[in-house]
Amino acid sequence: MHAALDLFADLGYEETSVGTIVARAKMSKSAFYEYFNSKEHCFREVLADEGGALIHDVLTEAATGHDHHERLRLGITRFVRTCFARSAAARVLIVESVGLSAAVDKVRREVQGRLADAVTEEVRHAQAHDPFYADKDPEVFGRAVVGAVNDAVSYYLTHPGADAGSLAANLCRIFAP
């Protein structure tokens, strides 16, 4: 899984072969096929495992916030910083997984849906007492946060020189002022 993660992130899905994965992992193709049905199956498992761990870290950090603004800021900031720190996992989750297949899209939507659902709940609870969120559709807002944050992180992961801290701060000013 670690070899596959690094190769999918570095070379991309199309350029990564089962042969390169097994060579990097120092295993045989038959051993690979004991665990995975195909390269795509391997990719889905890497996406579910690494993307799921990344989202778990974000939700765990966000849960420590004292109010909805702080939880949203902590979640956005943790997502951005974790994506920069674990760029291989981030590239697989938000760059390489886009448009590969319906099965990969399903896994990506499930992983990212956990984050969107958490944002949706924060907005739903905030609507009654926070004017900023009062007129927002929670479902749309949750998906918009995930989409915008993914796109911004994806752009800056592929254009070196970005600062995770300032990117996170700018996103927080938009979504959790």
Beta strands, then each sheet from edge to edge (+ up, - down):
end
